[in-house]
Amino acid sequence: MGHVNKVSHVFTLSHVAEMLGEDEQWLFEVAEEIDTEDGQLWVVGVGEDGVMAFTDDGIENLTNLIAIHKDDPSIIEKRRHVLAAMIKPKNEESDDSNGLTVNWTDQQISVPAAYSAWLPRSL
């Protein structure tokens, strides 16, 4: 038998924000730096886009990132500027006028409307 996943539970972003006493939107931006192997994942339900969640190790990694971001609050602002340079609003012909299209090295990626609220529209 190969590797057995030992994750028995996860905590949603909103629950972790409440546990740590942090703003959920700010925590989302910090947590975007965490990879799946570091304990950040997405939980998807029927009819949902998904919600960010963390394993116990993910919360520990997130706590370390929080300290880094509090020491240098400009990290998120710099990332916002980079994202803003790559984002343009979808045109009227689109099926999802609330979403965004992200230009990423000549590829266009659709961002669901549920997540576009987290991204800056303009700076």
HELIX and SHEET records of a PDB file:
HELIX    1   1 LEU A   13  LEU A   20  1                                   8    
HELIX    2   2 GLU A   24  ALA A   31  1                                   8    
HELIX    3   3 THR A   36  ASP A   38  5                                   3    
HELIX    4   4 ASP A   56  ASP A   71  1                                  16    
HELIX    5   5 SER A   74  MET A   86  1                                  13    
HELIX    6   6 ALA A  113  SER A  116  1                                   4    
SHEET    1   A 3 PHE A  11  THR A  12  0                                        
SHEET    2   A 3 VAL A  51  PHE A  54 -1                                        
SHEET    3   A 3 GLN A  40  VAL A  43 -1                                        
SHEET    1   B 3 ILE A  87  PRO A  89  0                                        
SHEET    2   B 3 LEU A 100  TRP A 104 -1                                        
SHEET    3   B 3 GLN A 107  VAL A 111 -1                                        
END                                                                             
